[in-house]
Amino acid sequence: MRSSGLRHGWTTGTCATAAATAAYTALLTGDFPDPVAVVLPGGQRPSFALAAEELAEGRAMAGVVKDAGDDPDVTHGALVRATVRPAAPGSGVVFRAGPGVGTVTRPGLPLPVGEPAVNPVPRRMVRDAVAAVAARHGGSGDVEVELSVDHGEEIARSTWNPRLGILGGLSILGTTGIVVPYSCSAWIDSIRRGVDVARAAGRTHVAACTGATSERAAVEAYGLPEDALLDMGDFAGAVLKYLRRHPVPRLTVAGGFAKLSKLAAGHLDLHSGRSRVDHALLARLAREGGAGDALVEAVASAGTALEAVRLCAADGVPLGGLVAAAARGAALEVLRGAPVAVDVLCVDRAGAVVGRAEAAGPR
């Protein structure tokens, strides 16, 4: 499968389903199917080679190496294992978190506290696969499925899981079973789960930040707790559209001046490869802020957005505040009247605030 020349990959949920299918088949028949086929939510039927297998009294384990295709996924190459054991009659499929798979410890996620971090769609995929194997080989379908990921706890430190209250390892993820290169679906899903956790914790003020530097500035300005901080990255649109449907009373958007100047221009994806700083907009805002012709021309031809804001600051023109206000306006437009007040902090590379717009409510 290819898209724009990039190779698709498979989610951890698909790998877990393949591993569970092979392990349960071996538990019932004594033989591991290799390769093992699975059915994805969209009807596709990919097959996977087994990277690990073990059959012992009362249990079977199979493992599949995750191939994320051409997506820069932190779980690419991870070994996803499923160990299947018989369970009590009538219990159905019971999920357990093995080494490297996290456990939910905070409300707000689509799973109860105390459950293994195996998301709803992968759970359904595994249950369907178990039912199919049981029908094919005469099993009851009552099994315990323990999912684990080699080195998962270490890998999870570079994900949102600790902040979301998923402790001990990774989440088993996926909605289609397929990883689309550079779709960043896992990041966007983490943004949504971050909002859910903040709402469940009763937070009335969250900060969506483009990176660690702007996050520190937001914490310093407002003293927000960790579960009120959203790692927005470049995905301003994902934050705003989700808050439109699941509002929090106050949102701070904090980011580098250049990135937030893109939001001011109406861009909702702030990645350098997908949107660019609009120097004509900066020049227009500078003129509105009182800049003369020479400064307007200097802003229009500035090498970087930060150079433009520094030129204006030296001449007493509040370009940083004007960009922050325009970014706030763009955010409120996307929110479409949702009950969310928005304020904006623009920072430089050192984290100093170079532009600020105070909270304003729905339009």
C-alpha positions in Angstrom: 0.0 0.0 0.0 1.4 3.4 -1.0 0.4 7.0 -0.8 2.3 9.8 -2.4 5.3 7.5 -2.7 5.3 6.8 1.1 4.8 3.3 2.5 2.0 2.8 4.9 2.5 0.8 8.2 0.5 -1.0 10.9 -0.7 0.2 14.2 0.2 -1.4 17.5 -3.5 -2.5 17.6 -3.0 -4.4 14.4 0.2 -6.0 15.6 -1.5 -7.0 18.9 -4.4 -8.6 17.0 -2.0 -10.6 14.8 -0.1 -11.8 17.8 -3.2 -12.7 19.7 -4.6 -14.6 16.7 -1.5 -16.6 16.3 -1.2 -17.3 20.1 -4.8 -18.4 20.5 -4.6 -20.6 17.4 -1.5 -22.3 18.9 -3.3 -22.7 22.2 -6.1 -24.6 20.5 -4.2 -26.5 17.9 -0.6 -26.7 19.0 0.6 -24.9 15.8 1.4 -21.2 15.2 0.1 -19.9 11.9 3.0 -18.1 10.3 2.4 -15.7 8.6 -0.8 -14.9 10.4 -3.6 -12.9 8.7 -5.9 -10.4 10.4 -9.0 -8.5 9.3 -8.8 -4.7 9.7 -11.8 -2.4 10.4 -11.9 -1.4 6.7 -11.9 -5.0 5.5 -8.3 -5.3 4.5 -6.5 -8.6 5.3 -2.8 -8.1 5.8 -0.5 -10.9 6.9 2.3 -10.8 9.4 5.4 -12.9 10.1 5.9 -14.0 13.7 9.0 -12.7 15.4 8.5 -14.7 18.6 6.5 -17.8 19.6 6.3 -20.0 22.7 3.8 -22.7 23.6 3.7 -24.0 27.2 1.1 -25.7 29.4 -2.0 -23.5 29.6 -0.6 -20.6 27.6 0.7 -19.5 24.2 2.7 -16.4 23.3 3.3 -14.9 19.8 5.1 -11.7 18.9 5.0 -9.4 15.8 7.4 -6.6 15.1 5.7 -3.3 14.3 6.4 -1.8 10.9 5.3 1.8 10.9 6.1 2.2 7.2 7.6 5.6 6.3 6.0 7.3 9.3 8.4 8.6 12.0 6.7 6.6 14.7 8.5 6.0 18.0 7.1 2.5 18.2 8.5 1.5 14.8 10.4 -1.8 15.2 8.9 -2.6 18.6 8.1 -6.2 19.4 4.4 -6.5 20.3 3.6 -9.7 22.2 0.3 -11.4 23.1 0.1 -14.2 25.7 -3.2 -16.0 25.7 -4.5 -18.2 28.5 -7.8 -19.9 29.1 -10.2 -17.8 31.2 -13.3 -18.7 33.2 -16.3 -19.9 31.2 -18.5 -16.9 30.1 -15.8 -14.3 30.8 -15.1 -13.6 27.1 -11.9 -11.8 26.3 -10.2 -10.3 29.4 -7.3 -7.9 28.7 -4.2 -7.7 30.9 -1.3 -5.2 30.7 2.0 -7.0 30.4 5.5 -5.5 30.6 5.7 -2.3 28.5 1.9 -1.7 28.2 0.5 1.0 30.4 -2.4 1.2 32.8 -4.9 4.0 33.0 -4.6 5.9 36.3 -6.7 9.0 35.6 -10.3 9.6 34.5 -11.1 11.2 31.2 -9.7 8.6 28.8 -12.0 6.2 26.9 -11.2 3.4 29.4 -11.9 3.1 33.1 -9.2 3.7 35.7 -7.3 0.5 36.3 -7.7 -0.9 32.8 -4.9 -1.8 30.5 -4.2 1.0 28.0 -5.7 -1.0 25.1 -7.9 1.4 23.2 -11.5 0.5 22.1 -10.9 -0.3 18.5 -7.9 -2.6 19.1 -10.0 -4.3 21.8 -12.7 -4.9 19.3 -10.2 -6.2 16.7 -8.8 -8.7 19.2 -12.2 -9.8 20.4 -13.3 -10.4 16.8 -10.1 -12.3 16.0 -10.5 -14.5 19.1 -14.1 -15.2 18.1 -13.0 -16.2 14.6 -10.3 -18.5 15.9 -12.7 -20.1 18.4 -15.3 -20.7 15.6 -12.6 -22.2 13.4 -11.0 -24.5 15.9 -13.7 -25.3 18.4 -12.7 -23.0 21.3 -14.9 -21.3 23.8 -13.5 -17.8 23.2 -13.1 -17.3 26.9 -9.5 -16.2 27.2 -7.1 -13.8 29.0 -5.0 -11.8 26.5 -2.0 -10.2 28.0 -0.4 -7.7 25.7 3.2 -6.5 26.2 5.7 -4.4 24.2 9.4 -5.0 24.6 11.1 -1.9 26.0 7.6 -0.2 26.0 8.1 1.6 29.3 11.2 3.2 28.0 9.6 4.2 24.7 6.6 5.6 26.5 8.7 8.3 28.1 8.8 10.0 24.8 5.0 9.9 24.4 2.2 11.8 26.1 1.3 8.7 28.2 2.8 9.9 31.5 1.1 13.2 31.3 -2.2 11.5 30.4 -1.9 9.3 33.5 -1.1 6.1 31.5 1.7 4.6 33.6 4.0 1.7 33.0 4.3 1.7 29.3 2.7 2.3 25.9 -0.9 2.4 24.7 -2.1 -0.1 22.2 -3.6 2.2 19.6 -5.3 2.4 16.2 -8.7 3.2 14.6 -8.2 1.9 11.1 -5.3 -0.5 11.8 -3.1 1.4 9.3 -0.5 4.0 9.9 -0.6 6.7 7.3 2.8 8.3 6.9 3.0 11.8 8.4 -0.7 11.9 9.3 0.4 12.4 12.9 -2.9 10.7 14.0 -1.4 9.5 17.2 -0.3 13.1 18.2 -3.7 14.5 17.3 -5.4 11.7 19.3 -3.1 12.6 22.3 -4.2 16.2 22.0 -7.9 15.1 22.3 -7.1 12.8 25.2 -5.3 15.6 26.9 -8.4 17.8 26.7 -10.5 14.9 28.0 -8.2 14.4 31.0 -8.2 18.1 31.8 -12.0 18.3 31.6 -12.3 15.2 33.8 -10.0 16.8 36.3 -12.2 19.8 36.4 -9.7 22.2 34.9 -11.1 25.5 33.7 -7.9 26.8 32.1 -5.7 24.8 29.7 -2.6 25.9 27.7 -1.9 24.6 24.2 1.8 25.0 23.5 3.9 24.6 20.4 6.9 23.2 22.4 8.8 23.0 25.7 9.9 26.6 25.7 6.5 28.1 25.3 5.1 25.6 27.8 7.5 26.8 30.4 6.4 30.4 29.6 2.7 29.4 30.1 3.4 27.7 33.4 5.4 30.7 34.6 2.6 33.1 33.6 -0.3 31.1 35.0 0.9 28.4 37.3 -1.0 25.7 35.5 -0.7 22.0 36.6 0.6 19.3 34.3 -2.8 17.9 33.4 -3.8 21.4 32.0 -1.0 21.5 29.5 -1.6 20.4 25.9 1.4 19.5 23.7 -0.1 21.2 20.6 3.0 21.1 18.5 2.1 22.3 15.0 -1.6 21.2 15.3 -3.4 24.3 16.3 -6.4 23.2 14.3 -6.7 19.9 16.1 -6.8 21.7 19.5 -9.3 24.4 18.4 -11.7 22.0 16.6 -11.8 19.6 19.6 -12.3 22.4 22.1 -15.1 23.6 19.9 -17.0 20.4 20.6 -15.6 19.8 24.1 -15.1 23.3 25.5 -12.9 24.4 28.5 -13.7 27.9 29.8 -10.2 29.4 29.1 -7.5 28.5 26.6 -4.0 29.9 26.4 -2.3 29.5 23.1 1.5 29.7 23.7 4.2 29.4 21.0 7.1 30.8 19.2 6.5 34.1 17.5 7.0 32.8 14.0 4.6 29.8 14.5 1.9 32.0 16.0 2.2 34.5 13.2 1.1 31.7 10.9 -2.0 31.2 13.1 -2.5 34.9 12.9 -2.6 34.5 9.1 -5.2 31.7 9.4 -3.0 28.6 9.1 -4.1 25.8 11.4 -1.1 23.5 10.6 2.0 25.4 11.8 4.6 23.0 10.4 7.3 24.7 8.4 6.7 22.3 5.5 3.0 23.1 5.3 2.7 26.8 6.1 5.1 29.8 5.9 5.5 33.1 7.7 3.5 35.8 5.9 5.9 38.8 5.9 3.3 40.9 4.1 0.9 40.3 7.0 3.6 41.3 9.5 4.3 44.5 7.5 0.6 45.4 7.4 0.3 44.8 11.2 3.4 46.9 11.8 1.9 49.8 9.8 -1.3 49.5 11.8 0.8 49.7 14.9 2.3 53.0 13.8 5.4 51.9 11.8 6.6 54.3 9.2 7.4 53.4 5.6 11.1 52.5 6.3 10.2 50.2 9.1 7.3 48.6 7.2 9.7 47.9 4.3 12.3 46.4 6.8 9.7 44.1 8.3 8.5 43.0 4.8 12.1 42.1 3.9 13.2 40.7 7.3 15.0 37.4 7.1 13.0 35.9 10.0 9.8 36.7 11.9 11.8 37.3 15.1 14.0 39.8 13.3 10.8 41.7 12.3 9.5 41.8 15.9 12.9 43.0 17.2 13.0 45.8 14.6 9.6 46.9 15.6 10.3 46.7 19.4 13.4 48.9 18.9 11.1 51.5 17.3 8.3 51.2 19.9 5.9 49.4 17.5 4.2 46.5 19.4 4.3 43.9 16.6 4.4 41.0 19.0 1.1 42.1 20.7 -0.5 42.8 17.3 0.4 39.3 16.1 -0.9 37.8 19.4 -4.2 39.6 19.0 -4.5 38.4 15.4 -3.7 34.8 16.4 -6.4 35.1 19.2 -8.9 36.3 16.6 -8.1 33.4 14.2 -8.5 31.0 17.1 -11.9 32.5 18.1 -13.0 32.2 14.5 -12.3 28.4 14.5 -14.0 28.0 17.9 -17.2 29.5 16.2 -18.8 30.8 19.4 -17.9 27.9 21.7 -17.7 29.1 25.3 -14.0 29.3 25.4 -12.1 32.5 26.2 -8.7 32.7 24.4 -5.5 34.5 25.3 -2.1 34.2 23.5 1.5 34.3 24.5 4.2 34.7 21.8 7.8 33.8 22.9 11.2 34.0 21.4 13.7 31.1 21.3 14.8 31.8 24.9 11.2 31.8 26.2 10.9 35.6 26.7 7.4 36.8 26.0 7.5 39.1 22.9 3.8 39.4 22.4 0.7 39.0 24.4 -3.1 39.2 23.9 -5.3 39.1 27.0 -8.3 36.8 27.2 -11.2 37.5 25.0 -14.4 35.5 24.8 -16.5 34.0 22.0 -17.4 35.9 18.9 
